[in-house]
Amino acid sequence: MKFKDYLISKRNIIILLMCINCFALGVNMLEIKGEFKDEKCPDYIFHNLFCSGRDEYNARLSQQNFWPFVEYFHWSDRSYYCGGGSRDEFKGVFRYFDYSEFIIYSLLMLLVFYLRWESSKKSK
């Protein structure tokens, strides 16, 4: 079986992984934060479900953050006293996900499929 045919046979999983990859890139590039309010905290405290927005993204330029090895909570002096304890803001599941991660995870996916295809050829 050719590698192209092997990829076609795995198209459902490839489509799923690429949709997740594109979604993560899209929410960061379009700054779709998915803000929600913590019921126990004051009105000015919001958590972000997807990403933290352009201000946080620009702060990344001074740091080396590679998704998923990022801090998902805002660990700064800006702690809030809410409901009997301090709270920090959640900054999103796909925080700092950008083109570099998109390219690397796409190539990694192809590499994994290539290695599996090679191993299946050798076992026959």
N, C-alpha and C positions, 0 to 999 in steps of 0.2 A: 504494500500500500504506500502510495506517495504521501509526503508530508502534507500537501495541500488537501488530499482526500481525508487524511487523519483529522485535520483542522475542521473540515466540513462535517465530519462525523461528531465532532465535539462542539458544534456551533451553539447549542443551547447554553452550555456553561460559559463559553466565550462571550456570548451576548450578555449574560447575567453579570459577569465580572466587568465587562466594559461599561455596562449601564451604571454600576456602582462607581466605577472610576470616573465616568463622565459626570455623574451626579455630584460627587465630591468636588470636582474641579468647577462645575457650574455654580454651586452655591457659594463658593469662595470668590469667583470672578464676578458674579452678579451681586455679591454681598447679601445673600438671602440668609438672614440671621436666625429666623424662627424664634423670636424673642417670646419669653413667657415670664410671668411675674410669680415670685415666691409669695404665697399667701401669708406667711408669717413675718414678712419683712415690709419695710416702708415702700411707698409707691415708686421711688426712684431706683429700686433694685430690680434688674431684669437679668435673666439667664438666657443664653443663646443656645439653641438646639443644634444648629448646623455649623456656623462659623462666627468669628468675632468681628468681622468687618474690616474695612480698609485701614483704619488707624492702627489696629493690631497687626495687620499685614505689613504695614510700613515699618513697624517696630521689629519685624522679623529680620529685616535687612541687616540689623546690627547683631543678630544672633544666628546660631546654626541650629535650626529646628527642622527635623525631618519627620514627617508624619509616619507612623503613629507614636514616635518618641518625643512627644511634646507635652507640655503641661496643659491639662484640660481645664484647670481652675486658675483664676486670676490671683496669684500669690503676691500681693503687694501690701502696702500699708493701708490699702483701702478695704479693711475688714469691717463688717457691719455687725452690730449687736442686734440680733433678731431672735425672738422667742427663747431667750435664756442662754444663747450661745453665739459665738461669732460665726458669720457666714461669709464665704467668698463666692464670687460669681463664676458660674460654669460658662466656659467660653466656646463650647461647641465640639461636636464629635469630629468634624473635619477641620479643626483649627490648623492654619498654615498649610493646607493642602494646595499646591499650585502646579505649574507646568512641569517642574522637575520631578515631582512625585508621580504625576500622570504618565510621563514618558517612562520612568523607571519601572513602575508597576505594570505598564503595558508590555514592555520588553521582558520583564520577569515572567509574566504570564506566558508569553511566547516561548521563552527558554524552558519553562517547566513542561509545556506541551511537547517541545522538541525532544527533551530528555526522555519523556515517557514514550514517545514514538520510537526513539532509538532503542530503548530497552525492550519494547515490544517486538522490534525487528530481530533483535539478538536472541530472544527467547523462542522464536519460531524455528 
